[in-house]
Every structure is written in C-alpha cells, then in structure tokens.
Amino acid sequence: MYSDFENTSQCFEIRSTIHISRQGTRSVIEYYNIPIALWQEMDLFCETTWNCPDDGVLCNKILEKDRVFDFLQGLNQDLDEVRGRILSTKPLPSIREPSQPFKDSEVDQSTSVATIAQRGNILAFLISKNDNYEAWIIDTGASDHLTGS
C-alpha cells in the first residue's frame, strides 16, 4: 500500500513539473528533452493492468495526444504559427518520433538552410520553421536502390 502511495506521489510531482515546463531561453531541442525525460520517468512508475489489449492501445493514443498538447503549450509565443500547423495536422504528429538526432545548431532558425520534413514528426515541424526564406522542395530524382556491375 505504501508503495502505491509513493508511486502516486511521484507521478503527481513529475506531472506537475511537466505542466509548468516552458521553453524560455532554451532551444527547441533542449526544451523537447525535458518533458521526454520526465514522461519516461513517469512511465516507469505507471503500473496499469488492462482487461483488454485494445484498452491499452486506446489509452496510449489518448496519452500521446495529451503529451503533444503539453509540449506545444510550453513553446514560446514566436512559434505560434508552427504550433497552429501542428495542431491542424491530421493525424496529430507523434511527440516520440524524432527519426534522426538533431543538434542545437540545426535548430537555430537564423542559420538553418535546409531540413527534412518527415510525416508525423513534431520536431520536423518545429525545425523547418524559418520566416526568412520560402519553402523549397528538393528532388534529386535519385532512385532508392543501388545496382552492382
């Protein structure tokens, strides 16, 4: 019983920290890593037994959506346009799908030259924001296979 109380208390503290998190002077990547680490910690404390596997799948979809909302809520106001684009995307991008490692220098909007937009990746939306340049689509026409001689 005491163990359950500790987990509940710990989950409450983590959830409270996530709720008050703000980007502030951090880069998007630095801010992104804060709730991700806290959600991973909270997931360790979460001990849910489902009666049906479908219940777990549905709950995870709801949880993912809530986490996207929490993350977006903490972004700085200068990212309102990007926030709007993310919220209007169907389906809503996943918060946990950064498919490539990003460095802080890649996030610096004043010096970024190109980014790869990836479906369902919330960081791709944020990193691709650049008010100084028009969007470009680059198609090299390269095939996706190699041939041997």
Backbone as CSV, one residue per row, in Angstrom:
resi,resn,N_x,N_y,N_z,CA_x,CA_y,CA_z,C_x,C_y,C_z
1,MET,0.826,-1.194,0.000,0.000,0.000,0.000,0.868,1.255,0.000
2,TYR,1.913,1.262,0.805,2.796,2.423,0.857,3.473,2.646,-0.492
3,SER,3.845,1.538,-1.144,4.467,1.630,-2.458,3.546,2.325,-3.456
4,ASP,2.249,1.991,-3.423,1.286,2.641,-4.308,1.233,4.138,-4.033
5,PHE,1.277,4.510,-2.751,1.241,5.921,-2.388,2.465,6.648,-2.932
6,GLU,3.658,6.014,-2.797,4.879,6.633,-3.303,4.800,6.837,-4.809
7,ASN,4.305,5.840,-5.538,4.191,5.969,-6.987,3.233,7.086,-7.365
8,THR,2.120,7.168,-6.676,1.143,8.213,-6.966,1.739,9.586,-6.691
9,SER,2.422,9.712,-5.574,3.050,10.977,-5.215,4.129,11.350,-6.234
10,GLN,4.941,10.372,-6.617,5.998,10.620,-7.593,5.404,11.026,-8.940
11,CYS,4.361,10.333,-9.374,3.690,10.673,-10.639,3.114,12.082,-10.591
12,PHE,2.548,12.454,-9.453,1.998,13.799,-9.299,3.093,14.853,-9.435
13,GLU,4.230,14.624,-8.783,5.340,15.577,-8.853,5.868,15.712,-10.281
14,ILE,6.019,14.590,-10.958,6.515,14.618,-12.339,5.518,15.342,-13.232
15,ARG,4.250,15.009,-13.088,3.200,15.629,-13.907,3.148,17.140,-13.666
16,SER,3.310,17.549,-12.422,3.320,18.979,-12.095,4.501,19.682,-12.756
17,THR,5.659,19.039,-12.753,6.847,19.609,-13.383,6.641,19.761,-14.888
18,ILE,6.052,18.749,-15.518,5.768,18.820,-16.955,4.802,19.963,-17.236
19,HIS,3.787,20.082,-16.408,2.746,21.091,-16.627,3.288,22.521,-16.580
20,ILE,4.285,22.765,-15.732,4.822,24.124,-15.605,6.046,24.367,-16.492
21,SER,6.499,23.341,-17.224,7.672,23.491,-18.098,7.398,24.487,-19.214
22,ARG,8.378,25.317,-19.493,8.298,26.286,-20.579,9.629,26.288,-21.315
23,GLN,9.578,26.617,-22.591,10.792,26.665,-23.397,11.719,27.763,-22.890
24,GLY,11.198,28.948,-22.686,12.011,30.058,-22.193,13.175,30.355,-23.113
25,THR,14.385,30.401,-22.553,15.577,30.708,-23.346,16.223,29.461,-23.934
26,ARG,15.641,28.306,-23.692,16.193,27.055,-24.224,15.910,26.936,-25.719
27,SER,16.742,26.169,-26.394,16.448,25.831,-27.787,15.267,24.859,-27.780
28,VAL,14.681,24.644,-28.940,13.563,23.704,-29.034,14.008,22.312,-28.592
29,ILE,15.211,21.902,-29.004,15.715,20.572,-28.650,15.924,20.455,-27.145
30,GLU,16.522,21.471,-26.533,16.721,21.434,-25.082,15.380,21.337,-24.368
31,TYR,14.418,22.134,-24.807,13.088,22.086,-24.196,12.418,20.737,-24.452
32,TYR,12.509,20.218,-25.657,11.907,18.935,-26.031,12.394,17.810,-25.115
33,ASN,13.680,17.831,-24.780,14.257,16.762,-23.967,13.744,16.754,-22.531
34,ILE,13.276,17.882,-22.031,12.785,17.945,-20.651,11.528,17.099,-20.462
35,PRO,10.427,17.370,-21.199,9.245,16.526,-20.981,9.462,15.078,-21.404
36,ILE,10.284,14.841,-22.430,10.547,13.460,-22.858,11.150,12.670,-21.702
37,ALA,12.155,13.224,-21.042,12.791,12.543,-19.913,11.800,12.340,-18.767
38,LEU,10.983,13.348,-18.503,10.002,13.237,-17.419,8.924,12.204,-17.750
39,TRP,8.473,12.160,-19.002,7.475,11.149,-19.388,8.049,9.743,-19.278
40,GLN,9.319,9.578,-19.637,9.951,8.267,-19.497,10.005,7.856,-18.032
41,GLU,10.337,8.806,-17.179,10.370,8.523,-15.745,8.975,8.178,-15.230
42,MET,7.984,8.941,-15.662,6.617,8.681,-15.217,6.132,7.317,-15.699
43,ASP,6.501,6.941,-16.918,6.103,5.639,-17.447,6.649,4.490,-16.608
44,LEU,7.799,4.704,-15.973,8.356,3.673,-15.099,7.492,3.458,-13.855
45,PHE,6.856,4.517,-13.388,6.019,4.427,-12.200,4.602,3.959,-12.507
46,CYS,4.214,4.043,-13.751,2.850,3.699,-14.146,2.706,2.182,-14.247
47,GLU,1.859,1.634,-13.432,1.620,0.193,-13.435,0.146,-0.042,-13.707
48,THR,-0.198,-0.115,-14.988,-1.588,-0.294,-15.361,-1.780,-1.680,-15.943
49,THR,-2.778,-2.383,-15.443,-3.142,-3.686,-15.977,-4.432,-3.517,-16.748
50,TRP,-4.397,-3.873,-18.026,-5.558,-3.709,-18.890,-6.358,-4.996,-18.959
51,ASN,-7.679,-4.859,-19.000,-8.543,-6.020,-19.168,-8.509,-6.514,-20.604
52,CYS,-8.233,-5.617,-21.513,-8.257,-5.926,-22.937,-7.112,-5.164,-23.606
53,PRO,-6.363,-5.796,-24.506,-5.267,-5.089,-25.179,-5.727,-3.833,-25.921
54,ASP,-6.949,-3.854,-26.437,-7.470,-2.681,-27.147,-7.582,-1.470,-26.227
55,ASP,-7.877,-1.719,-24.934,-7.945,-0.620,-23.972,-6.586,0.067,-23.844
56,GLY,-5.530,-0.728,-23.787,-4.185,-0.179,-23.683,-3.800,0.637,-24.902
57,VAL,-4.166,0.145,-26.080,-3.871,0.861,-27.321,-4.603,2.198,-27.343
58,LEU,-5.885,2.183,-26.990,-6.677,3.414,-26.975,-6.131,4.408,-25.951
59,CYS,-5.802,3.917,-24.780,-5.260,4.800,-23.738,-3.935,5.417,-24.182
60,ASN,-3.091,4.629,-24.836,-1.810,5.157,-25.313,-1.999,6.241,-26.363
61,LYS,-3.010,6.109,-27.212,-3.302,7.151,-28.205,-3.735,8.444,-27.519
62,ILE,-4.572,8.315,-26.504,-5.033,9.489,-25.751,-3.855,10.134,-25.014
63,LEU,-3.026,9.303,-24.394,-1.861,9.792,-23.665,-0.897,10.519,-24.604
64,GLU,-0.677,9.960,-25.783,0.209,10.585,-26.766,-0.310,11.962,-27.172
65,LYS,-1.604,12.046,-27.400,-2.220,13.324,-27.779,-2.060,14.353,-26.653
66,ASP,-2.300,13.930,-25.416,-2.131,14.826,-24.269,-0.689,15.317,-24.158
67,ARG,0.256,14.434,-24.445,1.667,14.811,-24.355,2.042,15.819,-25.444
68,VAL,1.488,15.665,-26.625,1.718,16.651,-27.686,1.189,18.008,-27.231
69,PHE,-0.018,18.019,-26.658,-0.605,19.270,-26.176,0.260,19.899,-25.087
70,ASP,0.739,19.090,-24.138,1.597,19.603,-23.068,2.860,20.237,-23.637
71,PHE,3.486,19.556,-24.586,4.713,20.068,-25.193,4.461,21.381,-25.926
72,LEU,3.431,21.406,-26.752,3.131,22.609,-27.533,2.772,23.790,-26.641
73,GLN,2.102,23.512,-25.536,1.683,24.567,-24.620,2.884,25.289,-24.021
74,GLY,4.009,24.601,-23.880,5.189,25.204,-23.278,6.115,25.919,-24.239
75,LEU,5.816,25.857,-25.538,6.666,26.533,-26.521,6.509,28.046,-26.433
76,ASN,7.537,28.755,-26.822,7.492,30.221,-26.838,6.464,30.723,-27.845
77,GLN,6.000,31.956,-27.632,4.969,32.539,-28.492,5.433,32.748,-29.925
78,ASP,6.729,32.896,-30.150,7.191,33.095,-31.527,6.999,31.848,-32.389
79,LEU,6.610,30.746,-31.771,6.337,29.509,-32.505,4.838,29.243,-32.646
80,ASP,4.009,30.279,-32.436,2.554,30.114,-32.558,2.136,29.604,-33.936
81,GLU,2.768,30.114,-34.977,2.414,29.686,-36.335,2.686,28.192,-36.519
82,VAL,3.826,27.744,-36.042,4.181,26.333,-36.154,3.244,25.491,-35.294
83,ARG,2.943,25.993,-34.099,2.005,25.293,-33.210,0.670,25.084,-33.924
84,GLY,0.193,26.119,-34.608,-1.060,26.023,-35.351,-0.996,24.994,-36.465
85,ARG,0.141,24.964,-37.184,0.293,23.961,-38.247,0.284,22.551,-37.682
86,ILE,0.934,22.365,-36.552,0.973,21.037,-35.931,-0.424,20.621,-35.500
87,LEU,-1.143,21.537,-34.853,-2.487,21.209,-34.368,-3.479,20.965,-35.497
88,SER,-3.215,21.507,-36.674,-4.136,21.291,-37.793,-3.771,20.062,-38.621
89,THR,-2.690,19.391,-38.262,-2.267,18.195,-38.979,-3.101,16.993,-38.539
90,LYS,-3.572,16.242,-39.514,-4.339,15.027,-39.225,-3.622,13.841,-39.838
91,PRO,-3.289,12.819,-39.108,-3.387,12.749,-37.658,-2.321,13.623,-36.998
92,LEU,-2.543,13.916,-35.748,-1.612,14.725,-34.973,-0.251,14.023,-34.939
93,PRO,0.838,14.746,-35.193,2.162,14.110,-35.163,2.482,13.549,-33.782
94,SER,3.327,12.555,-33.765,3.749,11.937,-32.515,4.844,12.771,-31.863
95,ILE,4.842,12.805,-30.563,5.874,13.521,-29.814,7.136,12.671,-29.696
96,ARG,7.018,11.370,-29.865,8.144,10.466,-29.624,8.774,9.908,-30.889
97,GLU,8.669,10.599,-31.999,9.227,10.062,-33.229,10.323,10.915,-33.844
98,PRO,11.283,11.365,-33.068,12.390,12.026,-33.749,13.201,10.952,-34.457
99,SER,13.154,10.926,-35.770,13.756,9.821,-36.501,15.227,10.033,-36.800
100,GLN,15.752,11.159,-36.440,17.188,11.375,-36.579,17.636,12.281,-35.447
101,PRO,18.895,12.142,-35.017,19.360,13.030,-33.944,19.506,14.456,-34.467
102,PHE,19.045,15.402,-33.685,19.160,16.805,-34.056,20.130,17.480,-33.108
103,LYS,20.935,18.342,-33.664,21.862,19.132,-32.859,21.272,20.519,-32.676
104,ASP,21.676,21.179,-31.621,21.169,22.528,-31.369,21.442,23.463,-32.540
105,SER,22.565,23.286,-33.208,22.879,24.182,-34.324,21.898,24.006,-35.471
106,GLU,21.289,22.823,-35.587,20.321,22.589,-36.648,18.997,23.268,-36.341
107,VAL,18.789,23.610,-35.088,17.537,24.221,-34.691,17.604,25.741,-34.791
108,ASP,18.797,26.298,-34.803,18.943,27.743,-34.861,18.318,28.251,-36.154
109,GLN,17.178,28.904,-36.025,16.389,29.293,-37.183,17.069,30.366,-38.018
110,SER,17.940,31.129,-37.434,18.571,32.201,-38.199,19.647,31.677,-39.137
111,THR,20.177,30.488,-38.887,21.230,29.968,-39.743,20.839,28.696,-40.461
112,SER,19.655,28.175,-40.230,19.309,26.910,-40.873,19.112,27.113,-42.364
113,VAL,19.588,26.158,-43.133,19.495,26.239,-44.577,18.462,25.259,-45.097
114,ALA,18.472,24.051,-44.562,17.525,23.046,-45.041,17.227,22.065,-43.929
115,THR,16.042,21.543,-43.949,15.661,20.482,-43.032,14.852,19.469,-43.806
116,ILE,14.751,18.295,-43.243,13.977,17.247,-43.885,12.645,17.157,-43.169
117,ALA,11.569,17.415,-43.874,10.239,17.300,-43.285,9.840,15.839,-43.298
118,GLN,9.401,15.347,-42.167,9.036,13.944,-42.050,7.633,13.847,-41.502
119,ARG,6.821,13.045,-42.138,5.441,12.885,-41.729,5.388,12.354,-40.300
120,GLY,4.571,12.994,-39.491,4.348,12.516,-38.134,5.447,12.867,-37.154
121,ASN,6.362,13.728,-37.505,7.463,14.069,-36.622,7.323,15.517,-36.179
122,ILE,7.024,15.709,-34.909,6.763,17.046,-34.391,8.008,17.928,-34.447
123,LEU,9.190,17.352,-34.245,10.407,18.156,-34.318,10.662,18.653,-35.731
124,ALA,10.305,17.865,-36.733,10.492,18.314,-38.116,9.669,19.570,-38.387
125,PHE,8.463,19.625,-37.836,7.642,20.830,-37.981,8.342,22.032,-37.358
126,LEU,8.855,21.850,-36.164,9.450,22.963,-35.440,10.752,23.416,-36.072
127,ILE,11.561,22.472,-36.495,12.854,22.813,-37.055,12.709,23.429,-38.431
128,SER,11.684,23.041,-39.165,11.529,23.553,-40.523,10.988,24.973,-40.569
129,LYS,10.606,25.551,-39.414,10.106,26.921,-39.389,11.266,27.871,-39.665
130,ASN,11.109,28.690,-40.671,12.114,29.693,-40.995,11.410,30.831,-41.706
131,ASP,11.236,31.942,-41.045,10.480,33.069,-41.587,11.229,33.838,-42.676
132,ASN,12.536,33.661,-42.775,13.322,34.456,-43.707,13.353,33.905,-45.127
133,TYR,12.969,32.666,-45.306,13.094,32.033,-46.607,11.793,31.360,-46.999
134,GLU,11.572,31.248,-48.301,10.423,30.499,-48.779,10.770,29.015,-48.753
135,ALA,9.746,28.169,-48.650,9.970,26.732,-48.602,10.475,26.221,-49.948
136,TRP,11.369,25.270,-49.894,11.887,24.634,-51.088,11.639,23.140,-50.983
137,ILE,11.378,22.526,-52.107,11.311,21.073,-52.165,12.408,20.647,-53.125
138,ILE,13.305,19.838,-52.642,14.428,19.402,-53.460,14.214,17.946,-53.829
139,ASP,14.208,17.670,-55.122,14.046,16.310,-55.618,15.220,16.018,-56.529
140,THR,16.110,15.157,-56.082,17.287,14.850,-56.886,16.974,13.844,-57.977
141,GLY,15.835,13.186,-57.892,15.480,12.187,-58.885,16.244,10.891,-58.714
142,ALA,16.973,10.767,-57.642,17.754,9.550,-57.419,16.839,8.387,-57.081
143,SER,17.245,7.216,-57.513,16.455,6.023,-57.195,16.786,5.580,-55.784
144,ASP,15.976,4.702,-55.274,16.183,4.242,-53.902,16.893,2.896,-53.858
145,HIS,17.601,2.534,-54.910,18.328,1.270,-54.905,19.669,1.435,-55.608
146,LEU,20.557,0.531,-55.314,21.880,0.540,-55.933,21.992,-0.673,-56.841
147,THR,22.701,-0.529,-57.908,22.922,-1.671,-58.794,24.396,-1.998,-58.815
148,GLY,24.698,-3.247,-58.899,26.091,-3.685,-58.966,26.509,-3.885,-60.406
149,SER,27.815,-3.919,-60.645,28.266,-4.105,-62.019,28.619,-5.540,-62.314
